[in-house]
Amino acid sequence: MERLAFKMKLKPGCQEEYRRRHAQVWPEILQLLKETGVSDYSIFLDEETDLLFAVQKVSGESNSQQLGHVEVQQRWWSYMADIMEVNPDDSPISIPLSEVFHAD
C-alpha cells in the first residue's frame, strides 16, 4: 500500500463552505474511493493560507485525483469548482508532495 500526499488551494472566503460540503460528502464518492483502493483519506486546512493538505493510502492503480474518467467524480469536481482552484476540466489543481519523513 502506498501513501500519497498532495496540496490544493481554496478560493478566499470559502473555508466554511468547503467544510460544509465535505461534512455532507456524497455516498457515491465514498463508495468510489473504496472500490478503487483509496483509504485512510484525510484533508487538512491551513486556515492562514487557504491551502489544503491531503494524504491517502492507495492499494489500487488510481488515487483520488486520477478518477476523472468516472461520471460521479466529474460531478463532484464540478460541484467543488466554485470554491477551489481548478483545472479546465474542473479537477482540483493538485500538487504532489514528496515524503521526506515517516514514523509508525
N, C-alpha and C positions, 0 to 999 in steps of 0.2 A: 504494500500500500504506500502510495506517495502522498506527501503533504505539499500543498501548493499555497502560495500567498500572493496577493496582488492588491493594488490600491486603485481606488476610483474617487471621483470627486462630485460632491453635491453642488447644486447651484445655491448661491447665497439665499438665506432665509427659508430653506427647505428642510431643515433638520427634523422638525416635528412631523411634517408630512411624511418624510421617509420612515420615521419610526412608526407612524400610524399605519402606513401601507404594509410594513413588514410584520406588524402585530396581527395583521389580517391576511398574511400571505396565502395565496390560493392553494388549496389542497392538491390541485393538479401539478403545480410547480414542485411541491414537496415530493409527490409521487415520482415525477420525472427524475429528480435528483437521486432518489433512492434506486430507481430502476437502472440508472446509468452509472451507479457506483460512487456517487458523491455522498460523503457522510461527514459528520463532525464539522459542519459548516458554520462558521461564526463570522460576523461582520462587526467591526468596531468603528466608532466615530471619534475623530479628533475634533472636538467642538470649536477649537480656536481657528482651524484651517478649513473646515468642511471636508477634510479627507476621510475616506472610508478605507479601512484596512480589513481585508478578507482573508481567511485561511480555511482550507478544507482538505479532507482526505479523499483521495481518488483511488478506486480499485478497478475502475473500468478504463476505457480508452479516451473518455472525454471528461473535461472538467466543466464547471457550470458555464464558463464563458465560451465554450465550444458547442453549445446546443442550439445554435441559431437556426438549424435546419428543422427544428421541431416547432410546430404551429403554436403550442401553448407558450413556449419560451419567447417566440416572436411577439405574441400578445402582451406578455409580461414586460418585455423590454419597451414596447410602445407605451404601456401604462406608466412606466417609470421615467420615460424620456423627458417629460416636462420639468423634472426636478433634479436631473443628473446631467453631467457632461456625457454626450453620447456620440457614437459614430453615425454616418449617414443611414445605416440600417437600424438605428435606434439601440443597438447594443451599447452597453456602457463602455466608455473608454477605460480600459483596464490595463494597468502597467504591472507586469510580473515583477515580483521581488525575489531576490536571491537569499537563500537561507545562509546565515553566517554562524549561527549557534543554535544548538538544540540540546536539551537535557530532559530525560524522562523522570 
